[in-house]
């Protein structure tokens, strides 16, 4: 445990301190109307195929009914051989995966070994369980390590499941239909990519919270192929004209230059030891 | 995820389940279904593993909140392995059950998880223990748990006999799970069974379509 968690060494056993804090927070808002965080309203999917794992995601981030980001990246880097798709609260998935990635890098440097997918899953499970569902992160972790190709799902309460194919997010049921129909064990690379693309496409077509482009990430023993975007939205509009103004568009009538007189008041020298 | 979580008391994924354990002549059978649900209307996993090995000859079945149960079992596995290193011998089945009981009892306000522990040890042979939601620990010859267990109390009371053979006990367990899965909406999938004896551990998985069929099916 000292190998990976540098900033926080959790006390052994269960720690339910946050339940008291959560109860107090709920009491602060009268009527129980807590402010709603921005959710990614997403379709993400993952499939294990013969030589590795394919992860896919849409690229729309919504803030209620407005599309806040048309090209948001939902497939996060965890380690050179492990990537993670995140659904739920955008800030939570971003920070949780960043924290996990940092801890795994420290672990790699300390132990001299590449991280295993199951280790990433365990660290995530411990952290999300400790926060009792208050971190709204639904994650699909996929990766290839010395023990094989793995795909895991981690829920916000800290429950873990190891699966051959999976979809999450608001468009998960639409994508799951495609996956249930088309999945076979030991698919080749191209059919696997096509299956994930079709699953995300179903999510985009049938869910209002998902849309725009499709990102695909293929992880194999040889390396990672992060294709962003794999498929662009067919409904992309082109800008009708250029909105940049040439220098000289606005004529200059008069020009006045006033030099500022500066004098040195105080000088301090700080020695730096670079031995 | 709001559309999935409705008014189920368990927040997040629940194992809403059927689990059972029974002692036969020379060993013990422990088994469960494989469905994980959210809110009583969405099956979040058809193939979740609820029978977890906590030591060489000791297995546990989980019921209740999946997150809580997985976290408790993780802690229990660590404690048992440490205990076994300190004692320089395999732990007794009651040790595994006690570790689970301790965690469930001390954190009863925050946890929603119950367990069945079954195994074989040199001192007392095959044993089955139940750790309920609040942290009660009792030992029984045969026991069932989870939401689907209500439908098979009659079957278990009528059909269980002490000192059955391994095959009879396996058939009894398969039938019981099949009956419960047939009536309980939050139990289903495949039947996971594990047979633990002095000689070793044997996994039996019965896919949904190979389960015994009863009248009206």
Interface residues (C-beta under 8 A of the other chain):
Chain A: X13 X14 X16 X19 X88 X125 X128 X129 X132 X133 X138 X155 X156 X157 X158 X159 X160 X161 X163
Chain B: X1 X11 X12 X13 X36 X44 X45 X47 X48 X65 X66 X67 X68 X70 X71 X74 X75 X103 X107 X109 X110
